[in-house]
């Protein structure tokens, strides 16, 4: 791991526009992806991409936040900030995965849930809270991979997993460093200082027990050698899914994992 980079530099890498996104990971790691749309309640949200795929021949459900690859797609996806429909779509797919006993794999890269008035009117807070509750109860393996930014409840709504993996230069926090600085010091320009205080890097979060494993990146970031990044993610994902297949009570193990975050006691899973 490159320990020379500052937290602020890692934030910049995590936000790099050429960094691999959910579409890239689906193309590189999965076959026969069949996208499913809509929340069966209100509508479709392009900022959450999800569906059924094969992973090394095994049926899985894949869900992730999508920022978009160009300006038109960025605007359509609100730069990766989901509306309630996106979270409800994700939950619909996770319930479907449980019904058919498929592992759930989520890819997280979001600045947070969309804060617009219409999103709040349609139940943004309730949608996120419902995902947290229902994900904690899933009886199938859940692996979440933080690939870029993972901010606020908008990220956690896809992150209640048995295993939380994080790319080396990704970040995971309660809000953006700019937002943190604006609240604490009334000065968003102090975001670099905020980045250091927030303990948002992969190394910080692994030490706190929030992240289970760090996936190393090529020098300079995942976008500079995508094939290496995909190979690293594939190895970590495959290994963790194999380990979780031996856990009898996945919901209980997931609950115990989150209850013990931030404590000195080691986490244990009942094989």
Backbone as a ProteinNet text record, in pm:
[ID]
protein_1_A
[PRIMARY]
XXXXXXXXXXXXXXXXXXXXXXXXXXXXXXXXXXXXXXXXXXXXXXXXXXXXXXXXXXXXXXXXXXXXXXXXXXXXXXXXXXXXXXXXXXXXXXXXXXXXXXXXXXXXXXXXXXXXXXXXXXXXXXXXXXXXXXXXXXXXXXXXXXXXXXXXXXXXXXXXXXXXXXXXXXXXXXXXXXXXXXXXXXXXXXXXXXXXXXXXXXXXXXXXXXXXXXXXXXXXXXXXXXXXXXXXXXXXXXXXXXXXXXXXXXXXXXXXXXXXXXXXXXXXXXX
[TERTIARY]
84.1	0	86.8	46.8	119.9	78.8	165.1	134.3	175.6	237.6	286.8	176.2	66.5	-41.6	-115.9	-155.8	-236.7	-382.6	-463.1	-605.7	-671	-633.4	-690.5	-653.1	-532.1	-490	-570.3	-602.4	-683.9	-827.1	-877.3	-1009.4	-1010	-904.4	-895.1	-890	-816	-808.9	-943.3	-1009.3	-1140	-1241.4	-1225.3	-1318.7	-1275.7	-1164.8	-1113.8	-1219.1	-1248	-1355.6	-1330.9	-1205	-1174.2	-1166	-1194.4	-1189.6	-1295.9	-1264.2	-1364.4	-1492.3	-1606.3	-1734	-1810.7	-1933.8	-2012.8	-2025.2	-2044.7	-2056.9	-1928.7	-1814.2	-1686.3	-1666.7	-1702.7	-1686.1	-1779.2	-1900.4	-1992	-1936.6	-1885.6	-1830.1	-1707.3	-1624.9	-1498.6	-1512.7	-1605.8	-1609.7	-1726	-1830.6	-1952.3	-1989.8	-2070.1	-2123.3	-2275.6	-2338.1	-2483.9	-2560.8	-2510.9	-2579.9	-2714.1	-2818	-2953.2	-3002.4	-3006.6	-3045.9	-3194.5	-3227.4	-3367.2	-3390.9	-3502.3	-3528.9	-3658.4	-3667	-3789	-3799.3	-3871.7	-3889.6	-4026.2	-4107.6	-4243	-4332.9	-4298.7	-4378.5	-4393.9	-4278.6	-4282.6	-4216.8	-4102.8	-4036.3	-3897.9	-3822.3	-3686.7	-3585.7	-3472.7	-3365.1	-3236.2	-3183.2	-3063.2	-2938.1	-2941.5	-2821.7	-2791.8	-2884.3	-2859.3	-2876.5	-2771.2	-2772.9	-2775	-2866.2	-2873.4	-2933.8	-2903.6	-2958.8	-2899	-2927.1	-2879.5	-2765.7	-2664.7	-2550.4	-2491.5	-2394.3	-2317.6	-2178	-2133.4	-1997.8	-1924.3	-1830.2	-1762	-1864.1	-1971.2	-2073.9	-2180.3	-2169.5	-2264.1	-2361.1	-2492.4	-2587.7	-2571.1	-2566.4	-2555.2	-2641.8	-2669.8	-2734.9	-2631.5	-2618.9	-2520	-2593.4	-2554.7	-2618.2	-2509.4	-2521.9	-2422.6	-2470.8	-2412	-2441	-2364.9	-2427.5	-2370.9	-2361.3	-2239.8	-2219.6	-2235	-2206.3	-2212.9	-2075.5	-2066.6	-1938.7	-1920.7	-2028	-2019	-2118.6	-2119.2	-2202.6	-2350.5	-2395.8	-2537.3	-2574.9	-2489.6	-2516.3	-2497.1	-2398.2	-2378.5	-2505.7	-2567	-2688.3	-2804.8	-2815.2	-2923	-2912.2	-2788.3	-2764	-2740.1	-2750	-2723.9	-2587.1	-2490.8	-2353	-2346.7	-2432.8	-2427.1	-2499.5	-2593.4	-2669.3	-2811.6	-2845.8	-2975.4	-3093.7	-3206.6	-3336.6	-3393	-3505.1	-3564.7	-3593.8	-3631.2	-3660.2	-3539.7	-3419.7	-3299.1	-3278.6	-3299.6	-3282.1	-3391.2	-3513	-3620.4	-3598.1	-3541.6	-3506.1	-3401.1	-3299.8	-3195.3	-3254.2	-3345.3	-3406.7	-3491.2	-3563.8	-3642.6	-3553.7	-3437.6	-3345.9	-3284	-3258.3	-3201.2	-3302.7	-3427.7	-3531.3	-3548.1	-3539.3	-3545.6	-3427.9	-3309.2	-3190.1	-3208.4	-3267.1	-3290.2	-3389.2	-3491.9	-3591.7	-3527.9	-3434.2	-3372.3	-3233	-3197.7	-3073	-2949	-2950.9	-2835.4	-2756.3	-2624	-2543.5	-2565.9	-2553.3	-2568.4	-2432	-2396.7	-2270.5	-2303.2	-2258	-2285.3	-2155.1	-2161.4	-2048.8	-2090.5	-2012.2	-2049	-1954.7	-2011.9	-1936.6	-2036.3	-2054.7	-2156.4	-2116.8	-2152.2	-2132.8	-2239.2	-2339.5	-2448.5	-2581.8	-2687.9	-2821.9	-2855.3	-2938	-2973.9	-3056.5	-3017.9	-3083.7	-3196.7	-3248.5	-3349.9	-3483.8	-3562.3	-3692.2	-3783.4	-3787.5	-3876.1	-3833.9	-3703.3	-3655.9	-3702.9	-3695.7	-3742.7	-3893.6	-3967.3	-4112.5	-4151.2	-4070	-4101.4	-4041.5	-3986.5	-3944.5	-3799.7	-3709.3	-3567.1	-3516.8	-3547	-3499.2	-3554.7	-3684.1	-3746.1	-3687.8	-3660.4	-3605	-3467.6	-3385.4	-3252.2	-3265.1	-3349.3	-3367.6	-3421.5	-3511.6	-3567.5	-3459.8	-3369.8	-3260.7	-3169.8	-3138.1	-3052.6	-3116.8	-3245.9	-3316.8	-3320.7	-3364	-3383.4	-3251.1	-3148	-3018.2	-2963.4	-2988.2	-2937.7	-3000.6	-3116.3	-3189.1	-3165.9	-3100.7	-3084.5	-3014.4	-3063.7	-3008.4	-2915.3	-2876.2	-2779.7	-2651.8	-2539.9	-2414.6	-2425.2	-2374.4	-2371.1	-2227.9	-2172.5	-2038.2	-2049.8	-2000.2	-2000	-1857.4	-1839	-1707.3	-1715.3	-1640.3	-1634.6	-1525.8	-1565.7	-1472	-1424.4	-1500.5	-1464.2	-1499.1	-1600.7	-1652.1	-1762.2	-1768.6	-1878.4	-1923	-2013	-2049.4	-2190.2	-2203.5	-2330.7	-2416	-2541.9	-2635	-2664	-2640.2	-2659	-2566.9	-2450.2	-2358.6	-2391.6	-2420.2	-2448.1	-2571.7	-2663.7	-2786.2	-2757.8	-2636.1	-2593.2	-2475.9	-2445.2	-2322.6	-2338.7	-2461.4	-2480	-2451.8	-2326.3	-2281	-2205.8	-2198.7	-2115.9	-1968.5	-1929.7	-1791.8	-1794.2	-1719.7	-1705.7	-1562.1	-1544.2	-1412.6	-1397.5	-1274.3	-1253	-1124.9	-1135.3	-1014.9	-921.9	-794.9	-691.9	-711.9	-753.6	-768.1	-912.8	-1003.3	-1141.5	-1152.2	-1265	-1290.6	-1432.7	-1453.9	-1582.7	-1605.7	-1713.1	-1730.6	-1875.9	-1903.4	-2038.5	-2085.2	-1992.7	-2022.8	-1892.5	-1899.9	-1779.4	-1690.8	-1560.2	-1471.7	-1513.2	-1564.8	-1610.2	-1728.3	-1820.7	-1934.8	-1894.7	-1800.7	-1749.2	-1686.9	-1602.4	-1534.7	-1633.5	-1735.1	-1834.6	-1914.5	-1943.2	-2019.2	-1931.3	-1810.6	-1726.3	-1662	-1613.4	-1538.2	-1604	-1719.4	-1786.2	-1696.2	-1612.7	-1516.6	-1485.5	-1552.5	-1532.8	-1392.2	-1320.1	-1184.7	-1087.8	-1127.3	-1040.6	-1065.2	-1109.9	-1145.1	-1024.8	-904.1	-788.1	-761.1	-774.3	-759.3	-868.6	-988.7	-1100.2	-1075.7	-1017.8	-990.4	-903	-806	-717.3	-791.1	-877.8	-948.2	-1056.2	-1113.1	-1231	-1200.9	-1075	-1038.2	-1118.3	-1111.7	-1194.1	-1119.8	-989.5	-912.9	-932.3	-895.4	-910.5	-831.2	-709.1	-626.4	-690	-741.2	-807.7	-928	-1007.2	-1132.1	-1109.9	-1004.9	-972.3	-929	-852.4	-809.1	-927.7	-1030.2	-1149.4	-1247.8	-1221.3	-1310.5	-1430.1	-1431	-1541.7	-1527.5	-1403.6	-1372.7	-1299.4	-1337.2	-1277.4	-1148.6	-1139.7	-1022.8	-996.8	-870	-829.3	-780	-832.6	-789.2	-687.7	-566.5	-460.1	-484.9	-437.9	-451.8	-314	-310.7	-185.2	-140.6	-13.1	39.1	-31.6	-77.6	-147.1	-296.5	-348.1	-492.1	-541.9	-662.8	-721.8	-738.7	-756.9	-783.5	-661.1	-542.6	-420.3	-385.8	-442.8	-419.3	-543.1	-644.5	-774.1	-768.9	-695.4	-692.5	-636.5	-537.4	-481.8	-585.3	-654.8	-759.2	-868.1	-914.4	-1019.7	-972.3	-847.3	-794.5	-788.6	-748.6	-741.4	-880.3	-977.3	-1113.8	-1172.1	-1148	-1198.7	-1146.1	-1017.7	-958.3	-1018.3	-1031.5	-1085.8	-1232.7	-1308.7	-1450.5	-1472.3	-1399.7	-1413.7	-1378.1	-1269.6	-1225.2	-1327.6	-1380.5	-1475.7	-1608.4	-1654.5	-1776.6	-1758.6	-1642.6	-1615.3	-1614.3	-1557.4	-1555.7	-1695.9	-1776.6	-1912.1	-2001.4	-1969.1	-2049.3	-2042.1	-1945	-1928.8	-1994.3	-2048.5	-2113	-2260	-2304.9	-2440.9	-2545.7	-2526.2	-2626.4	-2569	-2591	-2531.6	-2591.4	-2721	-2784.8	-2730	-2713.8	-2660.4	-2515.1	-2437.5	-2297.6	-2287	-2376.2	-2376.9	-2413.6	-2512.7	-2554.2	-2439.3	-2373.9	-2262.6	-2148.4	-2121.8	-2014.3	-2035.7	-2157.5	-2183.9	-2193.1	-2237.4	-2243.7	-2104.4	-2006.3	-1871.3	-1779.9	-1830.6	-1745.8	-1695.2	-1566.5	-1508.3	-1466.1	-1488.9	-1446.1	-1316	-1252.9	-1125.1	-1145.4	-1265.2	-1290.4	-1289.9	-1222.7	-1220.2	-1356.8	-1392.2	-1516.5	-1501.6	-1607.1	-1604	-1732.7	-1718.2	-1833.8	-1847.6	-1972	-1995.8	-1994.1	-1892.2	-1884.4	-1988.8
-120.3	0	124.1	222.6	348.4	436.7	445.1	522.3	669.2	704.5	841.4	939.5	890.6	979.1	1033.6	1159	1218.6	1177.3	1199.4	1168.7	1251.2	1378	1464.2	1415.6	1364.2	1310.4	1186	1106.2	987.1	1026.1	1132	1181.5	1220.6	1289.1	1331.7	1211.6	1107.9	987.7	916.6	910.2	844.6	911.4	1042	1118.3	1128.9	1069.3	1084.5	1040.1	1122.3	1089.4	963.3	919.9	799.7	674.2	688.6	573.6	471	341.1	240.7	253.2	238.6	248.9	118.2	118.6	-3.9	-72.3	4.4	-55	-127.3	-68.5	-130.1	-260.9	-261.6	-382.6	-493.6	-457.5	-558.9	-620.6	-536.5	-587.3	-674.3	-639.1	-709.3	-837.1	-839.6	-949.7	-1045.5	-1003.7	-1084.4	-1114.3	-1216.4	-1249.1	-1255.8	-1245.4	-1262.2	-1167.4	-1044.8	-948.7	-910.2	-919.9	-883.6	-773.1	-650.7	-536.9	-541.4	-501	-489.3	-345.9	-290.5	-148.7	-130.4	-14.9	24.3	-28.3	49.2	8.5	-53.3	-67.3	-123.2	-40.1	87.3	175.7	313.6	371.3	509	526.8	461.6	482.8	423.4	464.5	416.8	524.4	481.3	573.4	520.8	593.7	549.4	552	621.6	631.9	503.5	408.2	275.9	174.8	99.7	-3.3	-139.2	-225.4	-356.2	-461	-585.6	-694.9	-827.5	-928.3	-1064.8	-1093.5	-1165.9	-1199.2	-1331.3	-1377.9	-1495.1	-1450	-1501.7	-1473.8	-1606	-1627.6	-1756.7	-1870.6	-1845	-1945.2	-1953.2	-1873	-1877.2	-1759.7	-1784.1	-1671.6	-1580.2	-1450.3	-1350.2	-1230.5	-1148.8	-1021	-911	-823.6	-716	-582	-495.7	-364.3	-261.7	-144.6	-41.1	98.3	195.8	334.4	370.7	453.6	486.9	638.6	689.6	833	873.9	782.5	815.5	837.8	823	831.8	961.3	1034.8	1162.2	1258.1	1381.7	1482.1	1445.6	1395.7	1359.8	1252	1151	1043.2	1091.2	1179.7	1237.6	1304.2	1385	1457.4	1362.3	1260.1	1162.2	1088.7	1060.8	986.6	1077.4	1210.1	1306.8	1282.1	1250	1225.3	1118.8	1017.9	904.9	925.7	1020.7	1044.8	993.7	879.4	817.3	890.8	877	914.1	794.9	813	698.9	580.3	608.7	500.1	409.7	468.4	387.9	291.7	340.4	254	147.4	184.8	86	-19.5	22.3	-75.5	-172	-118.1	-203.2	-302.2	-254.9	-343.3	-450.5	-413.3	-511.9	-622.6	-584.8	-683.4	-770.2	-712	-791.3	-891.3	-851.2	-944.9	-1057.8	-1022.8	-1124.1	-1220.7	-1166.4	-1249.9	-1348.5	-1301.7	-1391.7	-1502.3	-1466.5	-1565.3	-1677.8	-1642.2	-1742.1	-1783.5	-1743.4	-1785	-1742.7	-1620.4	-1567.5	-1473.5	-1481.7	-1382.4	-1243.8	-1142.6	-1003	-935.4	-869.9	-796.9	-652.1	-560.1	-418.3	-342.5	-245.8	-157.4	-15.3	47.4	177.4	285.7	385.9	504.4	619.5	691.2	796.2	907.6	1029.1	1141.8	1148.5	1059.9	1056.1	1053.4	1033.4	1035.6	1175.1	1180.9	1309.7	1390.4	1516.2	1594.7	1684.4	1660.3	1747.6	1742.1	1846.4	1855.8	1740.6	1708.6	1601.6	1466.3	1445.5	1320.1	1307.6	1417	1414.9	1392.7	1453.7	1436.3	1291.5	1221.5	1082.6	983.5	1032.8	942.3	899.3	993	958.1	894.1	959.1	907.1	769.8	750	620.3	511.6	544.9	446.6	398.9	492	454.5	370.6	414.4	340.4	200.2	187.7	56.6	-36.5	17.7	-64.9	-112.9	-23.9	-63.7	-178.3	-166.2	-269.9	-400.9	-393.7	-515.9	-582.7	-504.7	-565.1	-640.7	-589.3	-655.9	-793.3	-817.4	-943.1	-1044.7	-1006.6	-1096.6	-1225.9	-1336.3	-1467.7	-1522.6	-1436	-1474.5	-1394.6	-1440.9	-1365.4	-1228.2	-1126.3	-991.1	-938.6	-899.1	-840.7	-702.9	-601.8	-465.2	-422.4	-354.3	-306.7	-155.7	-80.7	64.1	93.8	143.6	159.9	303.6	401.2	541.7	617.5	703.4	770.1	685.5	690.2	627.7	723.7	814	919.6	901.8	920	935.5	808.5	824.5	712.9	666.1	751.8	712.4	600.3	591	480.1	361.4	389	281.7	202.6	264.7	196.7	78.8	70.1	-46.1	-117.5	-80.9	-129.5	-213.6	-257	-342.8	-486.3	-522.5	-646.8	-735.8	-863.9	-956	-922.3	-878	-835.9	-701.9	-606.6	-475.6	-461.7	-457.9	-444.8	-302.5	-255.5	-115.9	-103.9	-39.2	-14.4	79.6	64.5	136.1	286.4	343.2	488.8	535.2	447.6	488.4	557.7	624.7	692.1	659.4	660.8	619.8	703.5	783.2	877	920	995.6	1040.9	1149.3	1220.1	1322	1360.6	1448.4	1489.4	1575.9	1580.1	1668.5	1815.2	1855.5	1994.3	2022.9	1928.6	1945.3	1945.5	1858.2	1851.7	1985	2039.4	2166.3	2281.2	2279.6	2386.8	2385.8	2267.3	2257.2	2290.6	2234.2	2249.1	2387.2	2437.5	2563.2	2673.8	2645.2	2742.2	2782.3	2689.3	2720.1	2592.2	2572.5	2452.5	2443.9	2557.3	2555.4	2476	2444.5	2366.5	2216.2	2176.8	2036.7	1942.5	1989.8	1903.1	1870.1	1970	1948.9	1854.4	1874.7	1788.7	1643.9	1623.9	1488.3	1410.6	1478.9	1412.7	1379.6	1469.1	1449.8	1342.1	1323.6	1237.8	1088.1	1051.2	908.7	832.8	883.3	828.6	737.4	716.2	631.5	484.3	399.7	255.5	205.9	256.9	213.3	252.9	375.4	421.2	333.7	304.6	233.1	85	28.9	-109.5	-119	-21.4	-19.1	-5.3	68	87.2	-29.6	-122.3	-236	-209.9	-97.7	-65.2	-141.1	-157.5	-226.2	-356.2	-462.1	-592.8	-616	-560.1	-588	-472.2	-442.4	-338.8	-406	-362.3	-413	-315	-359.8	-271.9	-226.6	-106.4	-48.3	-29.5	-20.2	15.3	154.5	182.6	313.7	425.1	525.9	637.9	623.2	501.6	483.7	378.2	329.8	220.4	253.5	380.8	420	406.9	395.2	388.5	246.9	147.1	8.2	-73	-56.9	-116.5	-268.1	-331.7	-477.9	-532	-463.8	-505.4	-486.8	-374.1	-347.4	-453.1	-485	-585.4	-721.3	-754.2	-882.6	-885.7	-773.8	-766.1	-776.4	-705.5	-710.1	-849.9	-910.8	-1045.3	-1144.5	-1136.8	-1230.5	-1212.2	-1087.7	-1060.3	-1100.3	-1070.1	-1102.5	-1253.7	-1325	-1469.9	-1535.1	-1489.6	-1547	-1523.1	-1402.5	-1370.9	-1443	-1457.6	-1534	-1679.7	-1736.5	-1874.7	-1889.9	-1793.2	-1798.4	-1786.8	-1699.1	-1679.7	-1799.7	-1879.4	-1999	-2100.1	-2084.3	-2175.7	-2124.7	-2002.6	-1944	-1985.2	-2042.6	-2096.6	-1987.3	-1896.7	-1793.4	-1658.8	-1624.7	-1502.9	-1376.8	-1377.5	-1259.3	-1232.3	-1337	-1319.8	-1273	-1327	-1286.3	-1140.5	-1097.7	-958.5	-864.5	-903.4	-822.1	-808.3	-918.4	-916.5	-830.3	-838.4	-760.3	-610.3	-563.6	-420.2	-375.8	-462	-426.8	-407.8	-476.8	-473.1	-372.2	-298.4	-199.3	-95.4	-65.2	37	-11	-139.7	-193.1	-269.2	-297.6	-368.7	-517.9	-567.1	-711.2	-758.5	-867.8	-917.4	-972.4	-955.9	-1009	-1155.7	-1233	-1374.4	-1413.6	-1508.1	-1562.6	-1708.3	-1753.7	-1891.5	-1979.2	-2063.2	-2147.2	-2256.6
0	0	0	-81.1	-86.5	30.6	131.8	251.1	238.5	126.8	110.8	74.7	21	-19.5	101.5	94.1	200.1	180	283.4	273	161.9	151	47.7	-91.7	-108.5	-238.1	-272.5	-172.9	-198.1	-235.4	-174.6	-212.8	-360.5	-402.8	-542.7	-636.9	-599	-682.5	-685.2	-569.7	-562	-653.9	-676.1	-759.5	-905.2	-940.6	-1076.8	-1178.1	-1278.3	-1372.9	-1455.1	-1466.8	-1543.6	-1457.6	-1329.7	-1240.6	-1282.7	-1280.2	-1319.6	-1238	-1306.3	-1237.5	-1246.6	-1199.3	-1192.1	-1327.4	-1433.2	-1566.7	-1607.1	-1573.7	-1606.5	-1529.9	-1402.9	-1322.6	-1370.7	-1409.6	-1461.2	-1589.4	-1678.1	-1804.8	-1782.5	-1683.7	-1662.5	-1580.8	-1485.6	-1388.5	-1406.1	-1477.1	-1483.9	-1627.9	-1645.8	-1778.2	-1769.5	-1885.4	-1896.7	-1805	-1792.3	-1706.2	-1766.5	-1685.3	-1727.7	-1635.4	-1689.2	-1606.6	-1574.9	-1451.2	-1409.3	-1363.4	-1404.4	-1379.1	-1300.1	-1236.7	-1168.5	-1026.8	-943.5	-804.3	-779.5	-885.2	-876.1	-785.1	-770.2	-686.4	-749.1	-789	-837.2	-973.4	-995.3	-1122.6	-1127.1	-1226.8	-1251	-1212.9	-1157.5	-1121.3	-1182.2	-1280.9	-1352.2	-1265.8	-1152.2	-1069.1	-991.8	-995	-939	-1051.2	-1076.7	-1180.4	-1112	-1153.3	-1089.5	-1179.7	-1148	-1224.4	-1183.7	-1262.9	-1239.6	-1336.7	-1288.9	-1374.2	-1329.6	-1405.5	-1365.8	-1323.6	-1211	-1163.1	-1153.3	-1244.5	-1256.5	-1265.8	-1341.1	-1363.9	-1256.8	-1152.1	-1040.2	-1049.6	-1041.6	-1046.1	-924.2	-949.2	-842.6	-879.4	-780.4	-803.3	-783.9	-882.8	-880.3	-877.2	-783.4	-768.9	-742.3	-799.9	-771.1	-807.2	-744.9	-779.4	-906.3	-990.3	-1120.6	-1135.3	-1158.9	-1178.6	-1324	-1415.8	-1557.5	-1616.6	-1749.8	-1819	-1898.3	-1921.1	-1991.2	-1927.8	-1975.6	-1911.2	-1915.5	-2028.9	-2040.5	-1939.3	-1927.3	-1831.9	-1688.2	-1666.6	-1533	-1484.2	-1571	-1533.4	-1511.6	-1595.7	-1581.8	-1448.3	-1408.8	-1284.5	-1164.4	-1187.1	-1079.9	-1016.4	-1101.9	-1059.1	-949.4	-961.7	-868.9	-738.2	-732.6	-609.7	-629.3	-570.2	-596.5	-534.6	-600.6	-548.3	-469.4	-399.7	-328.5	-419.7	-545	-638.8	-659.2	-655.6	-672.5	-556.8	-435.2	-318.4	-312.4	-352.9	-353	-461.4	-574.2	-677.3	-624.7	-558.4	-501.1	-402.1	-317.2	-218.9	-286.7	-390.9	-465.9	-520.7	-574.3	-629.8	-520.7	-403.7	-294.5	-240	-231.4	-187.7	-288.6	-415.2	-520	-508.8	-479.4	-463.8	-348.5	-239	-126	-163	-236.2	-277.2	-357.1	-445.7	-532.2	-484.7	-361.7	-297.1	-375.5	-425.6	-497.7	-407.5	-404.4	-332.6	-389.5	-304	-344.5	-341.8	-450.8	-460.7	-493.5	-409.5	-433.9	-456.5	-546.9	-576.2	-537.9	-450.7	-395	-444.3	-507.7	-550.5	-561.4	-452.8	-449.2	-353.3	-390.3	-301.1	-193.5	-201.3	-105.2	-176.1	-101.7	-158.6	-210.4	-315.2	-372.5	-271.6	-243.7	-139.9	-189.8	-307.6	-364.6	-292	-308.5	-242.4	-282.9	-413.5	-459.1	-403.2	-388.9	-329.7	-184.9	-112.8	26.4	31.5	-59.6	-62.1	-89.2	-168.6	-202	-102.7	7.8	114.9	110.6	83.7	76.7	206.5	318.8	447.3	478.4	451.2	477.8	389.3	262.9	169.7	216.2	261.2	310.6	437.1	530.1	654.6	628.3	533	499.5	445.4	363	312.2	424.5	518.5	630.6	708.8	734	808.9	732.2	607.1	530.6	493.8	464.6	434.2	555.1	674	794	813.6	750.4	767.6	656.9	550.6	436.6	477.7	425	460.5	353.2	262.2	158.5	179.3	124.7	138.9	72.6	141.1	86.3	95.7	-18	-23.1	-86.2	-16.4	-69.1	-98.5	-211	-250.3	-272.1	-193.5	-209	-311.1	-426.7	-537.4	-555.3	-505.7	-520.2	-394.2	-404.2	-285.3	-221.7	-90	-18.9	89.7	57.3	151.6	206.5	336.1	404.4	398.1	442.4	438.7	299.1	202	63.6	21.4	83.3	58.5	147.5	274.2	369.1	329.9	256.6	213.6	121.2	68	-10.7	56.5	180.2	243.3	368.4	400.9	518.6	474	475.9	414	512.4	477.3	556.2	542.9	425	402.4	329.6	383.6	321.8	274.1	143.7	82.9	31.8	23.3	-14.6	-95.8	-210.7	-288	-212	-236.8	-161.3	-159.9	-272.4	-280.8	-273.9	-234.5	-212.9	-77.3	-54.8	73.2	117.2	249.1	306.3	430.5	432.4	542.7	556.6	662.7	690	593.5	532.8	432.1	363	265.9	193.7	283.2	256.2	333	323	206.7	191.2	283.7	291.1	379.3	525.6	560.1	697.4	736.8	648.4	677.3	686.3	600.1	602.2	731.8	783.9	908.5	1028.5	1033.1	1150.9	1159.1	1045.6	1046.9	964.7	904.5	816.3	700.1	656.7	550.3	472.5	359.8	279.1	221	217.4	162.4	249.7	372.1	461.3	444.7	326.3	303.5	314.8	281.6	294.9	441.6	527	670.1	721	671.2	710.9	670.6	553.4	505.7	603.7	661.9	758.2	887.8	931	1058.3	1050.3	934	921.2	924.5	909.9	909.2	803.1	681.1	573.8	477.9	500.2	408.5	441	347	365.5	486.9	503.6	616.8	749.5	757.6	880.1	912.5	811.9	833.6	862.4	806.7	841	987	1031.7	1171.2	1266.4	1225	1307.9	1298	1208.6	1193.4	1105	1035.2	944.8	812.8	769.6	643.8	675.4	606.3	631.6	554.7	435.6	351.8	257.1	234.6	139.9	11.9	-99.5	-230.1	-286.7	-306.4	-353.1	-496.8	-526.4	-659.4	-724	-856.6	-923.8	-880.4	-891.4	-855.6	-930.8	-857.9	-919.8	-926.1	-903.7	-902.3	-998.3	-971.4	-1048.4	-1196	-1227.9	-1366.7	-1456.6	-1397.4	-1477.4	-1523.8	-1460.7	-1501.4	-1465.7	-1544.8	-1513.1	-1504.8	-1593.5	-1593.8	-1462.8	-1407.9	-1279.2	-1168.6	-1172.1	-1072.5	-1078.5	-1197.9	-1211.7	-1158.8	-1185.4	-1137.2	-985	-923.8	-778.1	-715.2	-773.9	-722.4	-738.4	-851.6	-878.5	-775.3	-746.5	-649.9	-511.9	-468.3	-335.3	-326.4	-428.4	-429.2	-427.1	-511.5	-517.5	-383.5	-324.9	-197.1	-86.5	-79.6	26.5	7.6	-115.2	-138.4	-99.1	-128.3	-89.2	62.4	131.4	277.4	335	278.2	329.2	303.2	204.2	176.1	289.9	378.5	491.9	620.6	615.6	733	734.6	844.9	852.4	866.7	960.2	985.6	942.9	818.3	761.8	822.1	850	908.3	1047.9	1128.4	1263.6	1259	1165.4	1152	1109.8	1021.3	975	1090.1	1166.8	1281.5	1381	1410.8	1505.9	1454.2	1326.6	1265.9	1286.4	1260	1272.1	1417.7	1505.1	1646.5	1705.3	1650.1	1706	1637.6	1541.5	1474.4	1573.1	1564.4	1648.4	1785.2	1815.6	1945.4	1929.2	2039	2034.8	2016.8	2047.8	2040.2	1896.5	1864.6	1727.6	1687.1	1561.6	1512	1480	1508.7	1480.6	1408.3	1316.5	1248.1	1287.2	1303.9	1341	1216.4	1202.9	1081.9	1084
[MASK]
+++++++++++++++++++++++++++++++++++++++++++++++++++++++++++++++++++++++++++++++++++++++++++++++++++++++++++++++++++++++++++++++++++++++++++++++++++++++++++++++++++++++++++++++++++++++++++++++++++++++++++++++++++++++++++++++++++++++++++++++++++++++++++++++++++++++++++++++

